[in-house]
Amino acid sequence: MPRNDHSDYVVDTTASKHAALWPVAVSAVRLTDGFWAPRIKSNHETTLAEQFAQCESTGRIDNFRIASGRKTGEFQGAVFNDSDVYKWLEAAAWSLAGSSATGDGPVAAQMDAVIAEIAAAQQPDGYLNTYFMGERANQRYVNFKDWHELYCYGHLFQAAIAHYRVTGGGALLDVAVKAADHLCRTFGPAEDGKRPAVPGHEEVEMALFELGRLTKNQNYARLAEYFINARGHGLIGGGAYHQDHKPVRDMDRMIGHAVRAVYLNCGVADMAMETGDPALVVALERMWNNMTQKQLYVSGGIGSRHEGEAFGADFELPNARAYTETCAAIASVMWNWRMLLLTGEQRFADLLEHTLYNGVLSGLALDGNSYFYVNPLADDGRHRRQAWFGCACCPPNVARMIASLPGYFYSVSHNTLWVHLYAQGAAEVQLPDGRIVKITQTTSYPWDGRIHLQIDAAGPLDVMLRIPAWCADGGGDEKPALQVAGRPVSGTLTPGAYAKIGRVWTSGDTVAIQLPMPARRIVCHPFVAENRNCVALMRGPLLYCLEAADNPGFDLRNLTLPDAGAIEARPSSLLNGVVTLHGHGLVHEVKADGPLYQNNASANRSRQSAVAFTAIPYYAWANRQPGPMQVWLART
């Protein structure tokens, strides 16, 4: 291990043996004045207000009032509509994390009112689902495959955990505990006198593990383990669509409904952390490897098929027909976070960041008021965000993801602080030995690769800084660089690894990171037929696309990019101040009303002209006038 003249140690490590990282509380991290701050503050307040209004106007909250008898009427909407209210509650709770007035203001008042309606609707035995109240009470637990009762409980538990951790209030947690106790009494092995069951839509598994950690009740973890171990034995028909085709430990690829599959793997990762079962980790890594090598869009999106909102075959990744549900990208972030905490391996943090910026953020408009359910990688101008959906799982899901985002930035293990993500902000992190470390980031990341950290700590401490794998892809001579207290540190910084700084720290010590951010040309595996001989553009963690709004002089389908030639990054005032990419390509004069088929010699005589193009971050597309968009472009 090299040592420099001021006793800083830097090593290149993937930290593959550092298991059991512990996350930092959301309330301990505050993001300020940077890329994420508007999404978590002013825009997010608008998002929460609009979503609350939608939950009221569509009858989702009235369903609880009707179930409790406080209002007369009929249930409105889909059988799983309760879950949208729970997700809104979770988003609202996390949005107040770090605030000095968690019990004041309109969001807190709305939360209290909704929680009161939920508590009033809960049955004496703990059962809670507003669809199966009154005349439908005899249909409870009849159809696990399709009716989402257990899924709704999962979102109830996660909302209660968020509310308790942020506010300290126990009203919703009391509801959740009563419901969880009801599930523990009801479900389990037949030999224990309980009812065998498997959730048709996974979610409750990871929620039970989280609730068990908070309440110290091991019964919840045991029930989650039962649900996971019972899968693959035909309790809901044995179909791959519901991940019931084989036991979890035998699974080797992602299959079926994408959101369900990844939520299941979140629960399996939680189970691996709780039990230490290595077979679970092996199965998770098999599925992760196949997904990232054969089933993953360049945006980080997953689930290629509209039919069944499902994973397709290996290399089945169409662009205009990509389904890539926003909820599936959110689930991928949650799964990669758990794999990171379980293993400490950088690859999971890299995919988490990539999916967050591209696959998740595209699901929300810049003004915070409309959403994509489906996120294609090519479009003719007809796909636009909507204010709400009949099946509205995505809007409150993206709201809770962004509200909880500060909790993804840091974690701790032993005498070590891990820095996974970069954004302007500050955090107070408690180490396992009780010490408090204050860390402040100053940066305009992801627009710029310069990151300045001030670390206020006393005594010896290891700091692990993520060096993203994309730093290796830009070509040229620029490499990642690191300074401590104004001096370059020794050692090699390898992209795709954590850089470890081990030293005795004093208050005000600084670290400066320089991550090179040239524009990069990305090519695809040739088995993905649509992307053969095509190129996509990235810079830093951001995927780029071309929209007709910035390129009005030609049809995007006719543009060809050379393999060489400069692509320049420029700050702009577009789309809330994105960095745009600029370069040159060739346009082939192909007419839409030309012959559908012709001989090759005639086609090759089409005229070409040089053009300049402008690319914007993919997450920001469809925020202006409708028009065509493409991620993948032909290459010469």
C-alpha positions as CSV (number, residue, x, y, z in Angstrom):
1,M,0.0,0.0,0.0
2,P,1.7,3.2,-1.1
3,R,2.2,6.0,1.4
4,N,2.8,9.7,0.6
5,D,4.5,12.3,2.7
6,H,1.4,13.4,4.6
7,S,0.2,9.9,5.7
8,D,-2.7,9.5,3.3
9,Y,-3.2,6.0,2.0
10,V,-5.0,5.4,-1.4
11,V,-5.6,1.9,-2.7
12,D,-7.5,0.5,-5.6
13,T,-10.2,-1.8,-4.4
14,T,-13.5,-3.2,-5.4
15,A,-14.2,-3.8,-1.7
16,S,-15.7,-7.2,-2.6
17,K,-15.2,-8.5,0.9
18,H,-16.9,-5.6,2.6
19,A,-20.3,-7.1,3.3
20,A,-23.0,-5.6,5.5
21,L,-22.8,-1.9,4.7
22,W,-25.3,0.1,6.7
23,P,-27.3,2.9,5.1
24,V,-27.4,6.4,6.4
25,A,-30.8,7.8,7.4
26,V,-32.5,10.0,4.8
27,S,-32.9,12.8,7.4
28,A,-29.1,12.9,7.9
29,V,-28.4,14.0,4.2
30,R,-29.6,17.3,2.8
31,L,-29.1,18.0,-0.9
32,T,-28.8,21.7,-1.7
33,D,-28.6,24.0,-4.7
34,G,-27.6,21.4,-7.2
35,F,-29.1,19.0,-9.8
36,W,-31.3,17.1,-7.4
37,A,-32.3,19.9,-5.0
38,P,-35.2,21.3,-7.1
39,R,-36.6,17.9,-7.6
40,I,-36.6,17.2,-3.9
41,K,-37.7,20.7,-2.8
42,S,-39.9,23.1,-4.8
43,N,-40.8,20.8,-7.7
44,H,-41.4,17.9,-5.3
45,E,-43.8,20.0,-3.2
46,T,-45.8,20.6,-6.4
47,T,-45.7,16.9,-7.2
48,L,-47.0,15.9,-3.8
49,A,-49.8,18.5,-3.9
50,E,-50.9,17.4,-7.3
51,Q,-50.8,13.7,-6.4
52,F,-52.8,14.3,-3.2
53,A,-55.4,16.1,-5.3
54,Q,-55.5,13.1,-7.8
55,C,-55.9,10.6,-4.9
56,E,-58.9,12.7,-3.7
57,S,-60.5,13.3,-7.1
58,T,-60.2,9.7,-8.2
59,G,-61.7,8.3,-5.0
60,R,-58.6,6.6,-3.7
61,I,-58.9,8.3,-0.3
62,D,-62.7,8.1,-0.4
63,N,-62.3,4.3,-0.6
64,F,-61.0,4.4,3.0
65,R,-63.9,6.6,4.1
66,I,-66.4,4.3,2.6
67,A,-64.7,1.2,4.1
68,S,-64.9,2.8,7.6
69,G,-68.5,3.9,7.2
70,R,-67.6,7.6,7.4
71,K,-69.0,8.0,3.8
72,T,-71.4,6.2,1.7
73,G,-70.7,5.1,-1.9
74,E,-69.0,2.5,-4.0
75,F,-65.4,1.5,-4.2
76,Q,-63.7,3.4,-7.1
77,G,-60.8,2.2,-9.3
78,A,-58.6,-0.9,-9.5
79,V,-58.3,-3.5,-6.8
80,F,-54.9,-2.3,-5.8
81,N,-55.8,1.5,-5.5
82,D,-55.0,1.5,-1.8
83,S,-51.3,1.1,-2.7
84,D,-51.2,4.5,-4.5
85,V,-52.3,6.2,-1.3
86,Y,-49.6,4.4,0.7
87,K,-46.9,5.3,-1.8
88,W,-48.0,9.0,-1.6
89,L,-47.8,8.8,2.2
90,E,-44.2,7.4,2.0
91,A,-43.2,10.1,-0.5
92,A,-44.8,12.8,1.7
93,A,-43.0,11.5,4.8
94,W,-39.5,11.3,3.2
95,S,-40.1,14.8,1.8
96,L,-40.1,16.1,5.4
97,A,-36.9,14.4,6.4
98,G,-34.4,16.9,7.7
99,S,-37.0,19.5,8.2
100,S,-37.3,21.3,11.6
101,A,-41.1,21.4,11.2
102,T,-42.1,17.8,10.4
103,G,-45.4,18.2,12.1
104,D,-46.3,21.5,10.5
105,G,-47.4,22.6,7.0
106,P,-49.8,21.4,4.5
107,V,-48.0,18.1,3.7
108,A,-48.0,17.1,7.4
109,A,-51.6,18.0,7.8
110,Q,-52.6,16.0,4.8
111,M,-50.6,13.0,6.0
112,D,-52.3,13.1,9.4
113,A,-55.8,13.3,7.8
114,V,-55.1,10.4,5.5
115,I,-53.6,8.3,8.3
116,A,-56.7,8.8,10.3
117,E,-58.9,7.6,7.5
118,I,-56.7,4.5,7.1
119,A,-56.8,3.7,10.8
120,A,-60.6,4.0,10.8
121,A,-60.9,1.5,7.9
122,Q,-58.8,-1.2,9.5
123,Q,-60.7,-4.2,10.7
124,P,-60.5,-5.4,14.3
125,D,-58.4,-8.5,13.3
126,G,-55.9,-6.2,11.5
127,Y,-57.2,-6.8,7.9
128,L,-57.0,-3.8,5.7
129,N,-58.0,-3.6,2.0
130,T,-60.8,-1.2,1.0
131,Y,-61.8,-3.3,-2.0
132,F,-62.6,-6.3,0.1
133,M,-64.9,-4.5,2.6
134,G,-68.6,-4.7,3.0
135,E,-70.3,-7.0,0.4
136,R,-66.9,-8.2,-0.9
137,A,-65.6,-9.3,2.5
138,N,-66.2,-13.0,1.6
139,Q,-63.7,-12.6,-1.3
140,R,-60.7,-11.9,0.9
141,Y,-57.6,-14.0,0.1
142,V,-59.4,-15.8,-2.7
143,N,-57.1,-14.9,-5.6
144,F,-53.4,-14.3,-4.5
145,K,-52.2,-14.4,-8.1
146,D,-54.2,-11.3,-9.4
147,W,-55.8,-9.3,-6.5
148,H,-52.8,-7.7,-4.9
149,E,-53.8,-7.8,-1.2
150,L,-50.3,-8.7,0.0
151,Y,-48.8,-6.2,-2.4
152,C,-50.9,-3.4,-0.8
153,Y,-49.8,-4.5,2.7
154,G,-46.2,-4.1,1.6
155,H,-46.7,-0.5,0.6
156,L,-48.6,0.2,3.8
157,F,-45.6,-1.1,5.8
158,Q,-43.1,1.0,3.9
159,A,-45.2,4.1,4.3
160,A,-45.5,3.5,8.1
161,I,-41.7,3.0,8.4
162,A,-41.0,6.2,6.6
163,H,-43.6,8.1,8.6
164,Y,-42.3,6.8,11.9
165,R,-38.6,7.5,11.1
166,V,-39.3,11.0,9.9
167,T,-41.9,12.2,12.4
168,G,-41.6,9.9,15.3
169,G,-45.3,9.5,15.3
170,G,-46.7,6.0,15.7
171,A,-50.3,6.3,14.3
172,L,-49.5,4.6,11.0
173,L,-46.9,2.3,12.5
174,D,-49.7,1.0,14.8
175,V,-51.8,0.2,11.8
176,A,-48.9,-1.5,10.1
177,V,-48.0,-3.7,13.1
178,K,-51.6,-4.7,13.6
179,A,-51.8,-5.7,9.9
180,A,-48.5,-7.5,10.0
181,D,-49.5,-9.5,13.1
182,H,-52.7,-10.5,11.2
183,L,-50.6,-11.8,8.3
184,C,-48.3,-13.7,10.7
185,R,-51.3,-15.4,12.3
186,T,-52.8,-16.2,8.9
187,F,-50.1,-17.3,6.5
188,G,-47.4,-19.9,6.7
189,P,-46.9,-23.7,6.4
190,A,-49.9,-25.9,6.6
191,E,-48.2,-28.0,9.3
192,D,-48.2,-24.9,11.5
193,G,-52.0,-24.6,11.1
194,K,-51.7,-21.7,8.8
195,R,-52.6,-21.0,5.2
196,P,-50.0,-21.6,2.5
197,A,-49.8,-18.7,0.1
198,V,-47.5,-16.8,-2.3
199,P,-48.0,-13.2,-3.3
200,G,-48.9,-12.8,-7.0
201,H,-47.3,-9.3,-7.0
202,E,-44.2,-9.3,-4.9
203,E,-43.5,-6.3,-2.6
204,V,-44.6,-7.4,0.9
205,E,-41.4,-9.5,1.3
206,M,-38.9,-6.6,1.5
207,A,-41.4,-4.6,3.5
208,L,-41.7,-7.3,6.1
209,F,-37.9,-7.4,6.5
210,E,-37.8,-3.6,6.9
211,L,-40.7,-3.7,9.4
212,G,-39.0,-6.4,11.3
213,R,-35.8,-4.4,11.6
214,L,-37.6,-1.4,12.9
215,T,-39.8,-3.2,15.4
216,K,-37.3,-5.9,16.3
217,N,-40.1,-8.5,15.7
218,Q,-38.5,-11.6,14.1
219,N,-41.9,-13.0,13.2
220,Y,-42.1,-10.5,10.3
221,A,-38.8,-11.7,8.8
222,R,-39.8,-15.3,9.2
223,L,-43.0,-14.7,7.3
224,A,-41.1,-12.9,4.5
225,E,-38.7,-15.9,4.4
226,Y,-41.7,-18.2,4.1
227,F,-43.2,-16.3,1.2
228,I,-39.8,-16.5,-0.6
229,N,-39.2,-20.1,0.1
230,A,-42.8,-21.1,-0.9
231,R,-42.4,-19.6,-4.4
232,G,-41.8,-22.1,-7.2
233,H,-44.0,-24.8,-5.9
234,G,-47.2,-24.0,-7.8
235,L,-49.2,-22.2,-5.1
236,I,-50.2,-19.6,-7.7
237,G,-50.2,-21.8,-10.7
238,G,-46.5,-22.3,-11.3
239,G,-46.2,-19.7,-14.1
240,A,-43.0,-17.8,-15.0
241,Y,-45.1,-14.5,-15.4
242,H,-45.5,-14.5,-11.5
243,Q,-42.0,-16.0,-10.9
244,D,-43.6,-19.2,-9.6
245,H,-42.0,-21.5,-12.2
246,K,-39.0,-22.6,-10.0
247,P,-37.7,-22.0,-6.5
248,V,-35.7,-18.8,-6.0
249,R,-32.4,-20.5,-5.5
250,D,-32.7,-22.2,-8.9
251,M,-33.5,-19.0,-10.9
252,D,-31.0,-18.0,-13.4
253,R,-32.5,-15.1,-15.4
254,M,-35.1,-12.3,-15.1
255,I,-38.5,-13.5,-16.4
256,G,-42.1,-12.5,-16.3
257,H,-43.6,-9.2,-15.1
258,A,-40.6,-6.9,-14.7
259,V,-41.7,-5.0,-11.6
260,R,-42.7,-8.2,-9.7
261,A,-39.5,-9.9,-10.6
262,V,-37.3,-7.2,-9.3
263,Y,-39.3,-6.6,-6.2
264,L,-38.9,-10.3,-5.5
265,N,-35.2,-9.9,-5.8
266,C,-35.2,-7.0,-3.4
267,G,-36.8,-9.3,-0.8
268,V,-34.4,-12.1,-1.6
269,A,-31.4,-9.7,-1.1
270,D,-32.9,-8.7,2.3
271,M,-33.2,-12.4,3.1
272,A,-29.6,-13.0,2.2
273,M,-28.6,-10.2,4.5
274,E,-30.7,-11.6,7.3
275,T,-29.8,-15.2,7.0
276,G,-26.3,-15.3,5.3
277,D,-27.6,-17.9,2.9
278,P,-24.9,-18.0,0.1
279,A,-27.3,-19.8,-2.3
280,L,-29.5,-16.8,-2.4
281,V,-26.5,-14.5,-3.3
282,V,-25.4,-16.9,-6.0
283,A,-28.9,-16.9,-7.5
284,L,-29.2,-13.1,-7.3
285,E,-25.8,-12.7,-9.1
286,R,-26.8,-15.1,-11.8
287,M,-30.0,-13.1,-12.5
288,W,-28.2,-9.8,-12.3
289,N,-25.5,-10.9,-14.7
290,N,-28.0,-12.1,-17.3
291,M,-30.0,-9.0,-16.9
292,T,-27.1,-6.6,-17.3
293,Q,-25.6,-8.5,-20.2
294,K,-28.7,-9.5,-22.2
295,Q,-31.9,-7.8,-20.9
296,L,-30.9,-4.2,-20.0
297,Y,-31.6,-1.1,-22.1
298,V,-28.8,1.5,-22.4
299,S,-31.1,3.8,-20.3
300,G,-31.0,1.3,-17.4
301,G,-34.7,0.5,-18.2
302,I,-35.9,-3.1,-18.0
303,G,-38.9,-5.0,-19.2
304,S,-39.1,-4.8,-23.0
305,R,-42.6,-6.2,-23.7
306,H,-45.9,-4.3,-23.6
307,E,-47.5,-7.7,-23.3
308,G,-47.5,-8.5,-19.6
309,E,-45.2,-5.6,-18.8
310,A,-42.6,-8.3,-19.0
311,F,-39.0,-9.1,-19.6
312,G,-38.4,-10.5,-23.1
313,A,-36.0,-13.0,-24.5
314,D,-32.3,-12.3,-24.3
315,F,-31.3,-9.4,-26.6
316,E,-35.0,-8.5,-27.2
317,L,-34.6,-4.8,-26.7
318,P,-36.7,-2.8,-29.3
319,N,-36.5,0.9,-29.1
320,A,-39.8,2.5,-30.1
321,R,-41.7,-0.4,-28.6
322,A,-39.7,-0.5,-25.4
323,Y,-42.0,-0.8,-22.4
324,T,-39.4,0.0,-19.7
325,E,-41.9,0.9,-17.1
326,T,-40.9,3.7,-14.7
327,C,-41.7,1.4,-11.8
328,A,-39.4,-1.3,-13.1
329,A,-36.4,1.2,-13.2
330,I,-37.3,2.2,-9.6
331,A,-37.3,-1.4,-8.6
332,S,-33.9,-1.9,-10.2
333,V,-32.5,1.0,-8.1
334,M,-33.9,-0.6,-5.0
335,W,-32.4,-4.0,-5.9
336,N,-29.0,-2.6,-6.8
337,W,-29.0,-0.7,-3.5
338,R,-29.5,-3.9,-1.6
339,M,-26.9,-5.7,-3.6
340,L,-24.5,-2.9,-2.8
341,L,-25.2,-3.1,0.9
342,L,-24.9,-6.8,0.8
343,T,-21.6,-7.0,-1.1
344,G,-19.9,-3.6,-1.1
345,E,-19.3,-4.1,-4.9
346,Q,-19.0,-1.0,-7.1
347,R,-20.9,-2.5,-10.1
348,F,-24.1,-2.2,-8.2
349,A,-23.5,1.4,-7.3
350,D,-22.7,2.2,-10.9
351,L,-25.9,0.7,-12.2
352,L,-27.9,2.3,-9.4
353,E,-26.6,5.7,-10.5
354,H,-27.1,5.1,-14.2
355,T,-30.7,3.9,-13.8
356,L,-31.5,6.7,-11.5
357,Y,-30.4,9.4,-13.9
358,N,-31.8,7.8,-17.0
359,G,-34.4,5.1,-16.4
360,V,-36.1,6.7,-13.4
361,L,-35.9,10.4,-14.0
362,S,-37.3,10.2,-17.5
363,G,-40.5,9.1,-15.9
364,L,-41.1,12.6,-14.4
365,A,-41.6,15.9,-16.3
366,L,-39.3,18.8,-15.5
367,D,-42.3,20.7,-13.9
368,G,-43.0,17.7,-11.6
369,N,-46.7,17.5,-12.8
370,S,-46.8,14.7,-15.4
371,Y,-45.3,11.3,-15.9
372,F,-44.3,8.5,-18.2
373,Y,-45.5,5.0,-17.5
374,V,-43.6,3.7,-20.5
375,N,-40.2,5.0,-21.5
376,P,-39.3,4.3,-25.2
377,L,-35.9,5.0,-26.7
378,A,-37.3,6.2,-30.0
379,D,-40.6,8.0,-30.7
380,D,-42.4,9.8,-33.6
381,G,-43.7,12.6,-31.3
382,R,-46.9,11.0,-30.1
383,H,-45.7,9.7,-26.7
384,R,-46.3,12.3,-24.1
385,R,-46.3,12.4,-20.3
386,Q,-49.7,12.4,-18.6
387,A,-50.9,14.0,-15.3
388,W,-52.2,10.6,-14.0
389,F,-53.2,7.1,-15.0
390,G,-56.0,4.7,-14.3
391,C,-53.3,2.3,-13.1
392,A,-51.3,5.0,-11.3
393,C,-48.5,3.0,-9.8
394,C,-45.7,5.1,-11.4
395,P,-46.5,8.7,-10.3
396,P,-46.4,8.1,-6.5
397,N,-43.6,5.5,-7.0
398,V,-41.3,8.0,-8.6
399,A,-42.3,10.6,-5.9
400,R,-41.2,8.3,-3.1
401,M,-38.0,7.3,-4.9
402,I,-36.9,11.0,-5.3
403,A,-38.0,11.9,-1.8
404,S,-35.9,9.1,-0.4
405,L,-32.9,9.7,-2.6
406,P,-30.7,11.4,0.1
407,G,-30.5,8.0,1.9
408,Y,-28.7,6.5,-1.1
409,F,-25.6,8.7,-1.0
410,Y,-23.7,7.3,1.9
411,S,-23.3,4.2,4.0
412,V,-21.0,3.0,6.8
413,S,-19.2,-0.2,7.8
414,H,-16.9,-0.6,10.8
415,N,-14.5,2.4,10.7
416,T,-15.4,3.4,7.2
417,L,-17.6,6.0,5.4
418,W,-18.7,5.1,1.9
419,V,-19.6,7.8,-0.6
420,H,-21.7,6.3,-3.4
421,L,-23.3,9.3,-5.2
422,Y,-22.2,12.8,-5.8
423,A,-24.4,16.0,-5.5
424,Q,-24.3,19.3,-3.8
425,G,-25.3,18.9,-0.2
426,A,-24.3,18.0,3.3
427,A,-24.6,15.1,5.7
428,E,-24.1,14.1,9.3
429,V,-23.2,10.5,9.5
430,Q,-22.9,8.4,12.7
431,L,-20.2,5.7,12.6
432,P,-20.7,2.4,14.4
433,D,-18.4,3.6,17.2
434,G,-20.7,6.5,17.8
435,R,-18.5,9.2,16.2
436,I,-20.3,11.8,14.0
437,V,-18.7,12.7,10.7
438,K,-19.8,15.8,8.8
439,I,-19.4,15.7,5.1
440,T,-20.1,18.6,2.7
441,Q,-20.1,18.2,-1.1
442,T,-19.7,21.2,-3.4
443,T,-20.2,20.3,-7.1
444,S,-22.2,20.8,-10.2
445,Y,-22.2,17.1,-10.9
446,P,-23.5,15.5,-13.2
447,W,-22.7,18.5,-15.5
448,D,-19.1,18.7,-14.3
449,G,-16.8,16.1,-12.9
450,R,-15.2,18.3,-10.2
451,I,-16.3,17.4,-6.7
452,H,-15.0,19.0,-3.6
453,L,-15.6,17.4,-0.2
454,Q,-15.0,18.8,3.2
455,I,-14.8,16.1,5.8
456,D,-15.1,17.0,9.5
457,A,-14.0,14.1,11.5
458,A,-11.7,13.4,14.4
459,G,-9.3,10.5,14.4
460,P,-8.6,7.6,12.1
461,L,-11.2,6.9,9.4
462,D,-11.3,5.2,6.0
463,V,-13.3,7.0,3.3
464,M,-14.3,5.1,0.2
465,L,-15.0,7.2,-2.8
466,R,-16.7,5.7,-5.9
467,I,-14.8,6.2,-9.1
468,P,-17.5,5.4,-11.7
469,A,-16.7,2.8,-14.4
470,W,-17.7,5.2,-17.1
471,C,-14.5,7.2,-16.4
472,A,-12.7,4.4,-18.4
473,D,-14.8,4.8,-21.5
474,G,-13.9,8.3,-22.8
475,G,-10.5,7.6,-24.4
476,G,-7.7,10.2,-24.4
477,D,-5.2,10.8,-21.7
478,E,-7.4,12.4,-19.0
479,K,-7.7,10.1,-15.9
480,P,-9.5,10.4,-12.6
481,A,-7.5,12.4,-10.1
482,L,-7.7,12.8,-6.3
483,Q,-6.3,15.4,-3.9
484,V,-6.3,15.5,-0.1
485,A,-5.6,18.8,1.7
486,G,-4.6,20.2,-1.7
487,R,-2.0,17.6,-2.4
488,P,-2.2,14.7,-5.0
489,V,-2.4,11.4,-3.3
490,S,-0.4,8.3,-4.4
491,G,-1.9,5.2,-5.8
492,T,-3.9,4.3,-8.9
493,L,-7.5,5.3,-9.3
494,T,-9.2,2.6,-11.3
495,P,-12.6,3.3,-12.8
496,G,-15.1,0.9,-11.6
497,A,-13.6,0.7,-8.1
498,Y,-13.7,2.6,-4.8
499,A,-10.7,4.7,-3.9
500,K,-9.9,4.3,-0.2
501,I,-8.4,7.2,1.8
502,G,-7.2,6.0,5.2
503,R,-5.8,8.7,7.4
504,V,-6.2,10.5,10.7
505,W,-8.7,13.3,10.0
506,T,-9.1,16.7,11.5
507,S,-11.9,19.2,11.2
508,G,-11.9,21.0,7.8
509,D,-9.9,18.4,5.9
510,T,-10.7,18.5,2.2
511,V,-10.8,16.1,-0.7
512,A,-11.0,17.0,-4.4
513,I,-12.1,14.6,-7.0
514,Q,-11.7,15.2,-10.8
515,L,-13.7,12.8,-13.0
516,P,-13.1,13.1,-16.7
517,M,-16.4,13.7,-18.6
518,P,-15.8,13.6,-22.4
519,A,-18.7,12.6,-24.6
520,R,-18.7,8.9,-25.3
521,R,-19.9,6.9,-28.2
522,I,-21.7,3.7,-27.0
523,V,-22.2,0.7,-29.3
524,C,-24.5,-2.3,-28.6
525,H,-24.0,-6.1,-28.7
526,P,-24.7,-7.1,-32.4
527,F,-27.4,-9.6,-31.3
528,V,-29.7,-6.6,-30.5
529,A,-30.9,-6.4,-34.1
530,E,-32.3,-2.8,-34.0
531,N,-29.0,-1.3,-32.7
532,R,-26.6,-3.1,-35.1
533,N,-24.4,-0.5,-36.7
534,C,-25.8,2.2,-34.4
535,V,-24.3,4.5,-31.8
536,A,-25.6,6.2,-28.6
537,L,-24.1,9.1,-26.8
538,M,-23.3,9.5,-23.2
539,R,-21.5,12.0,-21.0
540,G,-20.7,11.2,-17.4
541,P,-23.7,9.2,-16.0
542,L,-26.1,10.7,-18.5
543,L,-27.5,9.2,-21.6
544,Y,-28.3,11.6,-24.5
545,C,-30.8,11.7,-27.3
546,L,-31.7,13.8,-30.3
547,E,-35.1,15.6,-30.4
548,A,-36.5,17.3,-33.5
549,A,-37.0,20.5,-31.5
550,D,-33.2,21.0,-31.5
551,N,-32.6,19.5,-35.0
552,P,-35.3,21.0,-37.2
553,G,-33.5,20.8,-40.6
554,F,-33.5,17.0,-41.1
555,D,-35.3,13.7,-40.2
556,L,-33.5,12.1,-37.3
557,R,-33.8,8.7,-39.0
558,N,-31.6,9.9,-41.9
559,L,-28.7,11.0,-39.7
560,T,-25.5,9.1,-39.6
561,L,-22.7,9.7,-37.1
562,P,-19.0,9.1,-37.9
563,D,-17.0,7.0,-35.6
564,A,-14.5,9.9,-35.2
565,G,-14.9,13.6,-34.9
566,A,-15.3,15.9,-31.9
567,I,-18.4,16.0,-29.8
568,E,-18.5,19.1,-27.7
569,A,-20.3,19.6,-24.4
570,R,-21.8,23.1,-23.8
571,P,-23.7,24.6,-20.9
572,S,-27.1,25.9,-22.1
573,S,-30.3,27.5,-20.8
574,L,-32.4,24.7,-22.3
575,L,-34.6,22.5,-20.2
576,N,-33.7,24.0,-16.8
577,G,-30.0,24.4,-17.8
578,V,-28.8,21.1,-19.2
579,V,-25.4,20.5,-20.8
580,T,-26.0,19.8,-24.5
581,L,-23.8,17.8,-26.9
582,H,-22.8,19.2,-30.3
583,G,-21.2,17.5,-33.3
584,H,-21.5,16.8,-37.0
585,G,-22.9,14.0,-39.1
586,L,-24.2,13.2,-42.5
587,V,-27.9,13.2,-43.6
588,H,-28.9,10.9,-46.4
589,E,-31.7,12.3,-48.5
590,V,-34.3,9.6,-48.1
591,K,-37.9,10.5,-48.8
592,A,-40.8,9.1,-46.8
593,D,-42.8,8.6,-50.0
594,G,-40.0,6.8,-51.9
595,P,-40.1,3.2,-52.9
596,L,-40.4,0.7,-50.0
597,Y,-37.9,-1.6,-51.7
598,Q,-35.2,-0.9,-54.4
599,N,-32.0,-2.5,-55.6
600,N,-28.9,-1.8,-53.7
601,A,-27.2,0.2,-56.4
602,S,-30.0,2.7,-56.6
603,A,-30.1,3.1,-52.8
604,N,-26.4,3.9,-52.7
605,R,-26.9,6.8,-55.0
606,S,-28.8,8.8,-52.4
607,R,-27.3,12.3,-51.8
608,Q,-25.6,13.2,-48.5
609,S,-25.1,16.5,-46.8
610,A,-23.2,17.4,-43.7
611,V,-25.2,18.8,-40.7
612,A,-24.6,19.9,-37.2
613,F,-26.6,18.2,-34.5
614,T,-27.6,18.9,-30.9
615,A,-28.3,16.3,-28.3
616,I,-30.0,16.7,-24.9
617,P,-30.1,14.4,-21.8
618,Y,-32.5,11.6,-22.4
619,Y,-34.3,12.2,-19.1
620,A,-35.3,15.7,-20.3
621,W,-37.0,14.7,-23.6
622,A,-40.7,15.4,-24.3
623,N,-40.8,18.5,-22.2
624,R,-41.3,20.8,-25.2
625,Q,-43.4,20.7,-28.4
626,P,-44.1,17.1,-29.6
627,G,-41.6,15.8,-32.2
628,P,-39.5,12.7,-33.0
629,M,-36.8,11.5,-30.6
630,Q,-34.0,8.9,-31.0
631,V,-31.4,7.5,-28.7
632,W,-29.7,5.2,-31.2
633,L,-28.3,6.7,-34.4
634,A,-26.8,5.1,-37.4
635,R,-23.0,5.1,-37.6
636,T,-20.8,5.2,-40.6
